[in-house]
């Protein structure tokens, strides 16, 4: 988790931008979110319903951010 956090920090600090950088940052956020859901919240062995709710929320929010970002690039 610390490595992923430092990686995302360095992307911003080095001034990388654009679609590729945003998608890398979102992918990193999904990986970190998955680790938090699975290990910190201890939802590794719970029922399928809870996993669908938690991972669905994570992917839904991340997908919404990516879609809104990509739409904002196409028109103003």
mmCIF file of the N, C-alpha and C atoms, coordinates in Angstrom:
data_MODEL
# 
_entry.id   MODEL 
# 
loop_
_atom_site.group_PDB 
_atom_site.id 
_atom_site.type_symbol 
_atom_site.label_atom_id 
_atom_site.label_alt_id 
_atom_site.label_comp_id 
_atom_site.label_asym_id 
_atom_site.label_entity_id 
_atom_site.label_seq_id 
_atom_site.pdbx_PDB_ins_code 
_atom_site.Cartn_x 
_atom_site.Cartn_y 
_atom_site.Cartn_z 
_atom_site.occupancy 
_atom_site.B_iso_or_equiv 
_atom_site.pdbx_formal_charge 
_atom_site.auth_seq_id 
_atom_site.auth_comp_id 
_atom_site.auth_asym_id 
_atom_site.auth_atom_id 
_atom_site.pdbx_PDB_model_num 
ATOM 1   N N  . UNK A 1 1  ? 0.817   -1.179  0.000   1.00 0.00 ? 1  UNK A N  1 
ATOM 2   C CA . UNK A 1 1  ? 0.000   0.000   0.000   1.00 0.00 ? 1  UNK A CA 1 
ATOM 3   C C  . UNK A 1 1  ? 0.869   1.255   0.000   1.00 0.00 ? 1  UNK A C  1 
ATOM 4   N N  . UNK A 1 2  ? 1.926   1.240   0.770   1.00 0.00 ? 2  UNK A N  1 
ATOM 5   C CA . UNK A 1 2  ? 2.804   2.406   0.819   1.00 0.00 ? 2  UNK A CA 1 
ATOM 6   C C  . UNK A 1 2  ? 3.473   2.606   -0.533  1.00 0.00 ? 2  UNK A C  1 
ATOM 7   N N  . UNK A 1 3  ? 3.880   1.532   -1.167  1.00 0.00 ? 3  UNK A N  1 
ATOM 8   C CA . UNK A 1 3  ? 4.508   1.626   -2.482  1.00 0.00 ? 3  UNK A CA 1 
ATOM 9   C C  . UNK A 1 3  ? 3.544   2.217   -3.504  1.00 0.00 ? 3  UNK A C  1 
ATOM 10  N N  . UNK A 1 4  ? 2.299   1.774   -3.485  1.00 0.00 ? 4  UNK A N  1 
ATOM 11  C CA . UNK A 1 4  ? 1.308   2.325   -4.414  1.00 0.00 ? 4  UNK A CA 1 
ATOM 12  C C  . UNK A 1 4  ? 1.049   3.799   -4.138  1.00 0.00 ? 4  UNK A C  1 
ATOM 13  N N  . UNK A 1 5  ? 1.015   4.175   -2.873  1.00 0.00 ? 5  UNK A N  1 
ATOM 14  C CA . UNK A 1 5  ? 0.814   5.571   -2.509  1.00 0.00 ? 5  UNK A CA 1 
ATOM 15  C C  . UNK A 1 5  ? 1.982   6.422   -2.980  1.00 0.00 ? 5  UNK A C  1 
ATOM 16  N N  . UNK A 1 6  ? 3.198   5.951   -2.776  1.00 0.00 ? 6  UNK A N  1 
ATOM 17  C CA . UNK A 1 6  ? 4.372   6.687   -3.246  1.00 0.00 ? 6  UNK A CA 1 
ATOM 18  C C  . UNK A 1 6  ? 4.406   6.772   -4.771  1.00 0.00 ? 6  UNK A C  1 
ATOM 19  N N  . UNK A 1 7  ? 3.960   5.720   -5.426  1.00 0.00 ? 7  UNK A N  1 
ATOM 20  C CA . UNK A 1 7  ? 3.897   5.723   -6.891  1.00 0.00 ? 7  UNK A CA 1 
ATOM 21  C C  . UNK A 1 7  ? 2.942   6.795   -7.392  1.00 0.00 ? 7  UNK A C  1 
ATOM 22  N N  . UNK A 1 8  ? 1.751   6.882   -6.813  1.00 0.00 ? 8  UNK A N  1 
ATOM 23  C CA . UNK A 1 8  ? 0.798   7.893   -7.249  1.00 0.00 ? 8  UNK A CA 1 
ATOM 24  C C  . UNK A 1 8  ? 1.280   9.302   -6.895  1.00 0.00 ? 8  UNK A C  1 
ATOM 25  N N  . UNK A 1 9  ? 1.929   9.436   -5.769  1.00 0.00 ? 9  UNK A N  1 
ATOM 26  C CA . UNK A 1 9  ? 2.490   10.731  -5.394  1.00 0.00 ? 9  UNK A CA 1 
ATOM 27  C C  . UNK A 1 9  ? 3.553   11.164  -6.401  1.00 0.00 ? 9  UNK A C  1 
ATOM 28  N N  . UNK A 1 10 ? 4.402   10.234  -6.788  1.00 0.00 ? 10 UNK A N  1 
ATOM 29  C CA . UNK A 1 10 ? 5.477   10.583  -7.725  1.00 0.00 ? 10 UNK A CA 1 
ATOM 30  C C  . UNK A 1 10 ? 4.929   10.937  -9.108  1.00 0.00 ? 10 UNK A C  1 
ATOM 31  N N  . UNK A 1 11 ? 3.860   10.323  -9.522  1.00 0.00 ? 11 UNK A N  1 
ATOM 32  C CA . UNK A 1 11 ? 3.240   10.677  -10.806 1.00 0.00 ? 11 UNK A CA 1 
ATOM 33  C C  . UNK A 1 11 ? 2.807   12.141  -10.783 1.00 0.00 ? 11 UNK A C  1 
ATOM 34  N N  . UNK A 1 12 ? 2.192   12.553  -9.703  1.00 0.00 ? 12 UNK A N  1 
ATOM 35  C CA . UNK A 1 12 ? 1.763   13.943  -9.589  1.00 0.00 ? 12 UNK A CA 1 
ATOM 36  C C  . UNK A 1 12 ? 2.928   14.901  -9.417  1.00 0.00 ? 12 UNK A C  1 
ATOM 37  N N  . UNK A 1 13 ? 3.891   14.517  -8.607  1.00 0.00 ? 13 UNK A N  1 
ATOM 38  C CA . UNK A 1 13 ? 5.035   15.388  -8.334  1.00 0.00 ? 13 UNK A CA 1 
ATOM 39  C C  . UNK A 1 13 ? 5.897   15.601  -9.571  1.00 0.00 ? 13 UNK A C  1 
ATOM 40  N N  . UNK A 1 14 ? 6.005   14.580  -10.420 1.00 0.00 ? 14 UNK A N  1 
ATOM 41  C CA . UNK A 1 14 ? 6.803   14.695  -11.634 1.00 0.00 ? 14 UNK A CA 1 
ATOM 42  C C  . UNK A 1 14 ? 6.056   15.406  -12.756 1.00 0.00 ? 14 UNK A C  1 
ATOM 43  N N  . UNK A 1 15 ? 4.795   15.705  -12.540 1.00 0.00 ? 15 UNK A N  1 
ATOM 44  C CA . UNK A 1 15 ? 4.039   16.490  -13.500 1.00 0.00 ? 15 UNK A CA 1 
ATOM 45  C C  . UNK A 1 15 ? 3.427   15.708  -14.647 1.00 0.00 ? 15 UNK A C  1 
ATOM 46  N N  . UNK A 1 16 ? 3.326   14.405  -14.494 1.00 0.00 ? 16 UNK A N  1 
ATOM 47  C CA . UNK A 1 16 ? 2.683   13.618  -15.542 1.00 0.00 ? 16 UNK A CA 1 
ATOM 48  C C  . UNK A 1 16 ? 1.199   13.955  -15.583 1.00 0.00 ? 16 UNK A C  1 
ATOM 49  N N  . UNK A 1 17 ? 0.633   13.932  -16.764 1.00 0.00 ? 17 UNK A N  1 
ATOM 50  C CA . UNK A 1 17 ? -0.778  14.251  -16.905 1.00 0.00 ? 17 UNK A CA 1 
ATOM 51  C C  . UNK A 1 17 ? -1.359  13.535  -18.104 1.00 0.00 ? 17 UNK A C  1 
ATOM 52  N N  . UNK A 1 18 ? -2.578  13.834  -18.383 1.00 0.00 ? 18 UNK A N  1 
ATOM 53  C CA . UNK A 1 18 ? -3.237  13.237  -19.530 1.00 0.00 ? 18 UNK A CA 1 
ATOM 54  C C  . UNK A 1 18 ? -4.016  11.992  -19.175 1.00 0.00 ? 18 UNK A C  1 
ATOM 55  N N  . UNK A 1 19 ? -4.592  11.419  -20.204 1.00 0.00 ? 19 UNK A N  1 
ATOM 56  C CA . UNK A 1 19 ? -5.477  10.264  -20.035 1.00 0.00 ? 19 UNK A CA 1 
ATOM 57  C C  . UNK A 1 19 ? -4.729  9.081   -19.425 1.00 0.00 ? 19 UNK A C  1 
ATOM 58  N N  . UNK A 1 20 ? -3.528  8.811   -19.916 1.00 0.00 ? 20 UNK A N  1 
ATOM 59  C CA . UNK A 1 20 ? -2.779  7.664   -19.427 1.00 0.00 ? 20 UNK A CA 1 
ATOM 60  C C  . UNK A 1 20 ? -2.490  7.790   -17.934 1.00 0.00 ? 20 UNK A C  1 
ATOM 61  N N  . UNK A 1 21 ? -2.085  8.969   -17.482 1.00 0.00 ? 21 UNK A N  1 
ATOM 62  C CA . UNK A 1 21 ? -1.778  9.167   -16.061 1.00 0.00 ? 21 UNK A CA 1 
ATOM 63  C C  . UNK A 1 21 ? -3.029  9.017   -15.209 1.00 0.00 ? 21 UNK A C  1 
ATOM 64  N N  . UNK A 1 22 ? -4.149  9.549   -15.678 1.00 0.00 ? 22 UNK A N  1 
ATOM 65  C CA . UNK A 1 22 ? -5.400  9.444   -14.915 1.00 0.00 ? 22 UNK A CA 1 
ATOM 66  C C  . UNK A 1 22 ? -5.834  7.989   -14.811 1.00 0.00 ? 22 UNK A C  1 
ATOM 67  N N  . UNK A 1 23 ? -5.746  7.254   -15.901 1.00 0.00 ? 23 UNK A N  1 
ATOM 68  C CA . UNK A 1 23 ? -6.140  5.843   -15.863 1.00 0.00 ? 23 UNK A CA 1 
ATOM 69  C C  . UNK A 1 23 ? -5.220  5.025   -14.964 1.00 0.00 ? 23 UNK A C  1 
ATOM 70  N N  . UNK A 1 24 ? -3.928  5.335   -14.965 1.00 0.00 ? 24 UNK A N  1 
ATOM 71  C CA . UNK A 1 24 ? -2.997  4.654   -14.057 1.00 0.00 ? 24 UNK A CA 1 
ATOM 72  C C  . UNK A 1 24 ? -3.352  4.971   -12.602 1.00 0.00 ? 24 UNK A C  1 
ATOM 73  N N  . UNK A 1 25 ? -3.677  6.228   -12.326 1.00 0.00 ? 25 UNK A N  1 
ATOM 74  C CA . UNK A 1 25 ? -4.061  6.606   -10.961 1.00 0.00 ? 25 UNK A CA 1 
ATOM 75  C C  . UNK A 1 25 ? -5.341  5.910   -10.522 1.00 0.00 ? 25 UNK A C  1 
ATOM 76  N N  . UNK A 1 26 ? -6.310  5.809   -11.425 1.00 0.00 ? 26 UNK A N  1 
ATOM 77  C CA . UNK A 1 26 ? -7.559  5.116   -11.082 1.00 0.00 ? 26 UNK A CA 1 
ATOM 78  C C  . UNK A 1 26 ? -7.323  3.620   -10.872 1.00 0.00 ? 26 UNK A C  1 
ATOM 79  N N  . UNK A 1 27 ? -6.476  3.031   -11.690 1.00 0.00 ? 27 UNK A N  1 
ATOM 80  C CA . UNK A 1 27 ? -6.150  1.612   -11.510 1.00 0.00 ? 27 UNK A CA 1 
ATOM 81  C C  . UNK A 1 27 ? -5.469  1.389   -10.160 1.00 0.00 ? 27 UNK A C  1 
ATOM 82  N N  . UNK A 1 28 ? -4.573  2.275   -9.814  1.00 0.00 ? 28 UNK A N  1 
ATOM 83  C CA . UNK A 1 28 ? -3.911  2.180   -8.514  1.00 0.00 ? 28 UNK A CA 1 
ATOM 84  C C  . UNK A 1 28 ? -4.922  2.319   -7.379  1.00 0.00 ? 28 UNK A C  1 
ATOM 85  N N  . UNK A 1 29 ? -5.888  3.221   -7.540  1.00 0.00 ? 29 UNK A N  1 
ATOM 86  C CA . UNK A 1 29 ? -6.928  3.392   -6.521  1.00 0.00 ? 29 UNK A CA 1 
ATOM 87  C C  . UNK A 1 29 ? -7.776  2.128   -6.378  1.00 0.00 ? 29 UNK A C  1 
ATOM 88  N N  . UNK A 1 30 ? -8.063  1.463   -7.502  1.00 0.00 ? 30 UNK A N  1 
ATOM 89  C CA . UNK A 1 30 ? -8.835  0.217   -7.447  1.00 0.00 ? 30 UNK A CA 1 
ATOM 90  C C  . UNK A 1 30 ? -8.041  -0.873  -6.732  1.00 0.00 ? 30 UNK A C  1 
ATOM 91  N N  . UNK A 1 31 ? -6.760  -0.958  -7.016  1.00 0.00 ? 31 UNK A N  1 
ATOM 92  C CA . UNK A 1 31 ? -5.927  -1.965  -6.346  1.00 0.00 ? 31 UNK A CA 1 
ATOM 93  C C  . UNK A 1 31 ? -5.899  -1.708  -4.845  1.00 0.00 ? 31 UNK A C  1 
ATOM 94  N N  . UNK A 1 32 ? -5.684  -0.460  -4.459  1.00 0.00 ? 32 UNK A N  1 
ATOM 95  C CA . UNK A 1 32 ? -5.666  -0.125  -3.036  1.00 0.00 ? 32 UNK A CA 1 
ATOM 96  C C  . UNK A 1 32 ? -7.026  -0.367  -2.398  1.00 0.00 ? 32 UNK A C  1 
ATOM 97  N N  . UNK A 1 33 ? -8.105  -0.014  -3.091  1.00 0.00 ? 33 UNK A N  1 
ATOM 98  C CA . UNK A 1 33 ? -9.448  -0.254  -2.569  1.00 0.00 ? 33 UNK A CA 1 
ATOM 99  C C  . UNK A 1 33 ? -9.725  -1.729  -2.376  1.00 0.00 ? 33 UNK A C  1 
ATOM 100 N N  . UNK A 1 34 ? -9.269  -2.536  -3.312  1.00 0.00 ? 34 UNK A N  1 
ATOM 101 C CA . UNK A 1 34 ? -9.436  -3.986  -3.198  1.00 0.00 ? 34 UNK A CA 1 
ATOM 102 C C  . UNK A 1 34 ? -8.694  -4.523  -1.979  1.00 0.00 ? 34 UNK A C  1 
ATOM 103 N N  . UNK A 1 35 ? -7.473  -4.052  -1.775  1.00 0.00 ? 35 UNK A N  1 
ATOM 104 C CA . UNK A 1 35 ? -6.711  -4.490  -0.606  1.00 0.00 ? 35 UNK A CA 1 
ATOM 105 C C  . UNK A 1 35 ? -7.398  -4.068  0.692   1.00 0.00 ? 35 UNK A C  1 
ATOM 106 N N  . UNK A 1 36 ? -7.944  -2.873  0.718   1.00 0.00 ? 36 UNK A N  1 
ATOM 107 C CA . UNK A 1 36 ? -8.634  -2.393  1.919   1.00 0.00 ? 36 UNK A CA 1 
ATOM 108 C C  . UNK A 1 36 ? -9.893  -3.217  2.181   1.00 0.00 ? 36 UNK A C  1 
ATOM 109 N N  . UNK A 1 37 ? -10.688 -3.439  1.131   1.00 0.00 ? 37 UNK A N  1 
ATOM 110 C CA . UNK A 1 37 ? -11.923 -4.216  1.297   1.00 0.00 ? 37 UNK A CA 1 
ATOM 111 C C  . UNK A 1 37 ? -11.602 -5.630  1.755   1.00 0.00 ? 37 UNK A C  1 
ATOM 112 N N  . UNK A 1 38 ? -10.632 -6.242  1.119   1.00 0.00 ? 38 UNK A N  1 
ATOM 113 C CA . UNK A 1 38 ? -10.334 -7.653  1.384   1.00 0.00 ? 38 UNK A CA 1 
ATOM 114 C C  . UNK A 1 38 ? -9.652  -7.863  2.736   1.00 0.00 ? 38 UNK A C  1 
ATOM 115 N N  . UNK A 1 39 ? -8.654  -7.027  3.043   1.00 0.00 ? 39 UNK A N  1 
ATOM 116 C CA . UNK A 1 39 ? -7.839  -7.298  4.228   1.00 0.00 ? 39 UNK A CA 1 
ATOM 117 C C  . UNK A 1 39 ? -8.193  -6.422  5.430   1.00 0.00 ? 39 UNK A C  1 
ATOM 118 N N  . UNK A 1 40 ? -8.252  -5.118  5.246   1.00 0.00 ? 40 UNK A N  1 
ATOM 119 C CA . UNK A 1 40 ? -8.513  -4.225  6.379   1.00 0.00 ? 40 UNK A CA 1 
ATOM 120 C C  . UNK A 1 40 ? -9.937  -4.388  6.900   1.00 0.00 ? 40 UNK A C  1 
ATOM 121 N N  . UNK A 1 41 ? -10.901 -4.448  5.975   1.00 0.00 ? 41 UNK A N  1 
ATOM 122 C CA . UNK A 1 41 ? -12.295 -4.612  6.386   1.00 0.00 ? 41 UNK A CA 1 
ATOM 123 C C  . UNK A 1 41 ? -12.634 -6.077  6.648   1.00 0.00 ? 41 UNK A C  1 
ATOM 124 N N  . UNK A 1 42 ? -11.696 -6.968  6.375   1.00 0.00 ? 42 UNK A N  1 
ATOM 125 C CA . UNK A 1 42 ? -11.822 -8.405  6.616   1.00 0.00 ? 42 UNK A CA 1 
ATOM 126 C C  . UNK A 1 42 ? -13.047 -9.009  5.939   1.00 0.00 ? 42 UNK A C  1 
ATOM 127 N N  . UNK A 1 43 ? -13.236 -8.661  4.672   1.00 0.00 ? 43 UNK A N  1 
ATOM 128 C CA . UNK A 1 43 ? -14.366 -9.198  3.919   1.00 0.00 ? 43 UNK A CA 1 
ATOM 129 C C  . UNK A 1 43 ? -13.940 -10.297 2.949   1.00 0.00 ? 43 UNK A C  1 
ATOM 130 N N  . UNK A 1 44 ? -12.829 -10.924 3.224   1.00 0.00 ? 44 UNK A N  1 
ATOM 131 C CA . UNK A 1 44 ? -12.315 -11.967 2.345   1.00 0.00 ? 44 UNK A CA 1 
ATOM 132 C C  . UNK A 1 44 ? -13.240 -13.179 2.295   1.00 0.00 ? 44 UNK A C  1 
ATOM 133 N N  . UNK A 1 45 ? -13.769 -13.596 3.407   1.00 0.00 ? 45 UNK A N  1 
ATOM 134 C CA . UNK A 1 45 ? -14.544 -14.831 3.438   1.00 0.00 ? 45 UNK A CA 1 
ATOM 135 C C  . UNK A 1 45 ? -16.037 -14.631 3.648   1.00 0.00 ? 45 UNK A C  1 
ATOM 136 N N  . UNK A 1 46 ? -16.539 -13.447 3.342   1.00 0.00 ? 46 UNK A N  1 
ATOM 137 C CA . UNK A 1 46 ? -17.963 -13.192 3.566   1.00 0.00 ? 46 UNK A CA 1 
ATOM 138 C C  . UNK A 1 46 ? -18.791 -13.706 2.385   1.00 0.00 ? 46 UNK A C  1 
ATOM 139 N N  . UNK A 1 47 ? -20.093 -13.566 2.521   1.00 0.00 ? 47 UNK A N  1 
ATOM 140 C CA . UNK A 1 47 ? -20.989 -14.071 1.477   1.00 0.00 ? 47 UNK A CA 1 
ATOM 141 C C  . UNK A 1 47 ? -20.813 -13.286 0.173   1.00 0.00 ? 47 UNK A C  1 
ATOM 142 N N  . UNK A 1 48 ? -21.283 -13.895 -0.887  1.00 0.00 ? 48 UNK A N  1 
ATOM 143 C CA . UNK A 1 48 ? -21.162 -13.295 -2.216  1.00 0.00 ? 48 UNK A CA 1 
ATOM 144 C C  . UNK A 1 48 ? -21.875 -11.947 -2.287  1.00 0.00 ? 48 UNK A C  1 
ATOM 145 N N  . UNK A 1 49 ? -22.982 -11.807 -1.594  1.00 0.00 ? 49 UNK A N  1 
ATOM 146 C CA . UNK A 1 49 ? -23.739 -10.559 -1.617  1.00 0.00 ? 49 UNK A CA 1 
ATOM 147 C C  . UNK A 1 49 ? -22.884 -9.383  -1.131  1.00 0.00 ? 49 UNK A C  1 
ATOM 148 N N  . UNK A 1 50 ? -22.195 -9.553  -0.008  1.00 0.00 ? 50 UNK A N  1 
ATOM 149 C CA . UNK A 1 50 ? -21.364 -8.485  0.519   1.00 0.00 ? 50 UNK A CA 1 
ATOM 150 C C  . UNK A 1 50 ? -20.218 -8.156  -0.420  1.00 0.00 ? 50 UNK A C  1 
ATOM 151 N N  . UNK A 1 51 ? -19.622 -9.173  -1.018  1.00 0.00 ? 51 UNK A N  1 
ATOM 152 C CA . UNK A 1 51 ? -18.530 -8.916  -1.960  1.00 0.00 ? 51 UNK A CA 1 
ATOM 153 C C  . UNK A 1 51 ? -19.022 -8.175  -3.187  1.00 0.00 ? 51 UNK A C  1 
ATOM 154 N N  . UNK A 1 52 ? -20.194 -8.542  -3.695  1.00 0.00 ? 52 UNK A N  1 
ATOM 155 C CA . UNK A 1 52 ? -20.765 -7.852  -4.861  1.00 0.00 ? 52 UNK A CA 1 
ATOM 156 C C  . UNK A 1 52 ? -21.057 -6.398  -4.507  1.00 0.00 ? 52 UNK A C  1 
ATOM 157 N N  . UNK A 1 53 ? -21.600 -6.163  -3.330  1.00 0.00 ? 53 UNK A N  1 
ATOM 158 C CA . UNK A 1 53 ? -21.902 -4.791  -2.911  1.00 0.00 ? 53 UNK A CA 1 
ATOM 159 C C  . UNK A 1 53 ? -20.622 -3.963  -2.813  1.00 0.00 ? 53 UNK A C  1 
ATOM 160 N N  . UNK A 1 54 ? -19.638 -4.457  -2.126  1.00 0.00 ? 54 UNK A N  1 
ATOM 161 C CA . UNK A 1 54 ? -18.424 -3.675  -1.889  1.00 0.00 ? 54 UNK A CA 1 
ATOM 162 C C  . UNK A 1 54 ? -17.599 -3.478  -3.158  1.00 0.00 ? 54 UNK A C  1 
ATOM 163 N N  . UNK A 1 55 ? -17.351 -4.563  -3.885  1.00 0.00 ? 55 UNK A N  1 
ATOM 164 C CA . UNK A 1 55 ? -16.562 -4.431  -5.117  1.00 0.00 ? 55 UNK A CA 1 
ATOM 165 C C  . UNK A 1 55 ? -17.353 -3.714  -6.205  1.00 0.00 ? 55 UNK A C  1 
ATOM 166 N N  . UNK A 1 56 ? -18.659 -3.896  -6.207  1.00 0.00 ? 56 UNK A N  1 
ATOM 167 C CA . UNK A 1 56 ? -19.499 -3.182  -7.165  1.00 0.00 ? 56 UNK A CA 1 
ATOM 168 C C  . UNK A 1 56 ? -19.456 -1.689  -6.932  1.00 0.00 ? 56 UNK A C  1 
ATOM 169 N N  . UNK A 1 57 ? -19.497 -1.285  -5.665  1.00 0.00 ? 57 UNK A N  1 
ATOM 170 C CA . UNK A 1 57 ? -19.387 0.130   -5.339  1.00 0.00 ? 57 UNK A CA 1 
ATOM 171 C C  . UNK A 1 57 ? -18.033 0.675   -5.782  1.00 0.00 ? 57 UNK A C  1 
ATOM 172 N N  . UNK A 1 58 ? -16.983 -0.058  -5.484  1.00 0.00 ? 58 UNK A N  1 
ATOM 173 C CA . UNK A 1 58 ? -15.630 0.378   -5.856  1.00 0.00 ? 58 UNK A CA 1 
ATOM 174 C C  . UNK A 1 58 ? -15.506 0.554   -7.363  1.00 0.00 ? 58 UNK A C  1 
ATOM 175 N N  . UNK A 1 59 ? -15.915 -0.450  -8.114  1.00 0.00 ? 59 UNK A N  1 
ATOM 176 C CA . UNK A 1 59 ? -15.813 -0.368  -9.574  1.00 0.00 ? 59 UNK A CA 1 
ATOM 177 C C  . UNK A 1 59 ? -16.787 0.648   -10.151 1.00 0.00 ? 59 UNK A C  1 
ATOM 178 N N  . UNK A 1 60 ? -17.956 0.790   -9.541  1.00 0.00 ? 60 UNK A N  1 
ATOM 179 C CA . UNK A 1 60 ? -18.931 1.765   -10.023 1.00 0.00 ? 60 UNK A CA 1 
ATOM 180 C C  . UNK A 1 60 ? -18.428 3.194   -9.891  1.00 0.00 ? 60 UNK A C  1 
ATOM 181 N N  . UNK A 1 61 ? -17.902 3.528   -8.725  1.00 0.00 ? 61 UNK A N  1 
ATOM 182 C CA . UNK A 1 61 ? -17.383 4.881   -8.509  1.00 0.00 ? 61 UNK A CA 1 
ATOM 183 C C  . UNK A 1 61 ? -16.172 5.142   -9.407  1.00 0.00 ? 61 UNK A C  1 
ATOM 184 N N  . UNK A 1 62 ? -15.277 4.183   -9.488  1.00 0.00 ? 62 UNK A N  1 
ATOM 185 C CA . UNK A 1 62 ? -14.094 4.358   -10.329 1.00 0.00 ? 62 UNK A CA 1 
ATOM 186 C C  . UNK A 1 62 ? -14.474 4.496   -11.795 1.00 0.00 ? 62 UNK A C  1 
ATOM 187 N N  . UNK A 1 63 ? -15.404 3.693   -12.251 1.00 0.00 ? 63 UNK A N  1 
ATOM 188 C CA . UNK A 1 63 ? -15.858 3.787   -13.644 1.00 0.00 ? 63 UNK A CA 1 
ATOM 189 C C  . UNK A 1 63 ? -16.535 5.127   -13.913 1.00 0.00 ? 63 UNK A C  1 
ATOM 190 N N  . UNK A 1 64 ? -17.336 5.593   -12.961 1.00 0.00 ? 64 UNK A N  1 
ATOM 191 C CA . UNK A 1 64 ? -18.006 6.888   -13.133 1.00 0.00 ? 64 UNK A CA 1 
ATOM 192 C C  . UNK A 1 64 ? -16.983 8.013   -13.245 1.00 0.00 ? 64 UNK A C  1 
ATOM 193 N N  . UNK A 1 65 ? -15.962 7.996   -12.425 1.00 0.00 ? 65 UNK A N  1 
ATOM 194 C CA . UNK A 1 65 ? -14.914 9.013   -12.495 1.00 0.00 ? 65 UNK A CA 1 
ATOM 195 C C  . UNK A 1 65 ? -14.218 8.962   -13.842 1.00 0.00 ? 65 UNK A C  1 
ATOM 196 N N  . UNK A 1 66 ? -13.876 7.760   -14.308 1.00 0.00 ? 66 UNK A N  1 
ATOM 197 C CA . UNK A 1 66 ? -13.189 7.622   -15.588 1.00 0.00 ? 66 UNK A CA 1 
ATOM 198 C C  . UNK A 1 66 ? -14.072 8.105   -16.740 1.00 0.00 ? 66 UNK A C  1 
ATOM 199 N N  . UNK A 1 67 ? -15.335 7.744   -16.720 1.00 0.00 ? 67 UNK A N  1 
ATOM 200 C CA . UNK A 1 67 ? -16.255 8.150   -17.807 1.00 0.00 ? 67 UNK A CA 1 
ATOM 201 C C  . UNK A 1 67 ? -16.439 9.658   -17.828 1.00 0.00 ? 67 UNK A C  1 
ATOM 202 N N  . UNK A 1 68 ? -16.646 10.265  -16.668 1.00 0.00 ? 68 UNK A N  1 
ATOM 203 C CA . UNK A 1 68 ? -16.825 11.720  -16.614 1.00 0.00 ? 68 UNK A CA 1 
ATOM 204 C C  . UNK A 1 68 ? -15.551 12.417  -17.078 1.00 0.00 ? 68 UNK A C  1 
ATOM 205 N N  . UNK A 1 69 ? -14.408 11.907  -16.682 1.00 0.00 ? 69 UNK A N  1 
ATOM 206 C CA . UNK A 1 69 ? -13.134 12.502  -17.125 1.00 0.00 ? 69 UNK A CA 1 
ATOM 207 C C  . UNK A 1 69 ? -13.004 12.416  -18.642 1.00 0.00 ? 69 UNK A C  1 
ATOM 208 N N  . UNK A 1 70 ? -13.277 11.254  -19.201 1.00 0.00 ? 70 UNK A N  1 
ATOM 209 C CA . UNK A 1 70 ? -13.134 11.085  -20.647 1.00 0.00 ? 70 UNK A CA 1 
ATOM 210 C C  . UNK A 1 70 ? -14.159 11.933  -21.408 1.00 0.00 ? 70 UNK A C  1 
ATOM 211 N N  . UNK A 1 71 ? -15.365 12.060  -20.899 1.00 0.00 ? 71 UNK A N  1 
ATOM 212 C CA . UNK A 1 71 ? -16.366 12.900  -21.525 1.00 0.00 ? 71 UNK A CA 1 
ATOM 213 C C  . UNK A 1 71 ? -15.934 14.370  -21.488 1.00 0.00 ? 71 UNK A C  1 
ATOM 214 N N  . UNK A 1 72 ? -15.325 14.771  -20.394 1.00 0.00 ? 72 UNK A N  1 
ATOM 215 C CA . UNK A 1 72 ? -14.893 16.170  -20.275 1.00 0.00 ? 72 UNK A CA 1 
ATOM 216 C C  . UNK A 1 72 ? -13.812 16.519  -21.287 1.00 0.00 ? 72 UNK A C  1 
ATOM 217 N N  . UNK A 1 73 ? -13.085 15.532  -21.759 1.00 0.00 ? 73 UNK A N  1 
ATOM 218 C CA . UNK A 1 73 ? -12.045 15.784  -22.760 1.00 0.00 ? 73 UNK A CA 1 
ATOM 219 C C  . UNK A 1 73 ? -12.622 16.002  -24.157 1.00 0.00 ? 73 UNK A C  1 
ATOM 220 N N  . UNK A 1 74 ? -13.780 15.424  -24.423 1.00 0.00 ? 74 UNK A N  1 
ATOM 221 C CA . UNK A 1 74 ? -14.323 15.464  -25.766 1.00 0.00 ? 74 UNK A CA 1 
ATOM 222 C C  . UNK A 1 74 ? -15.057 16.752  -26.093 1.00 0.00 ? 74 UNK A C  1 
ATOM 223 N N  . UNK A 1 75 ? -15.640 17.399  -25.133 1.00 0.00 ? 75 UNK A N  1 
ATOM 224 C CA . UNK A 1 75 ? -16.390 18.602  -25.447 1.00 0.00 ? 75 UNK A CA 1 
ATOM 225 C C  . UNK A 1 75 ? -16.474 19.571  -24.311 1.00 0.00 ? 75 UNK A C  1 
ATOM 226 N N  . UNK A 1 76 ? -16.546 20.826  -24.683 1.00 0.00 ? 76 UNK A N  1 
ATOM 227 C CA . UNK A 1 76 ? -16.657 21.863  -23.665 1.00 0.00 ? 76 UNK A CA 1 
ATOM 228 C C  . UNK A 1 76 ? -17.752 22.810  -24.052 1.00 0.00 ? 76 UNK A C  1 
# 
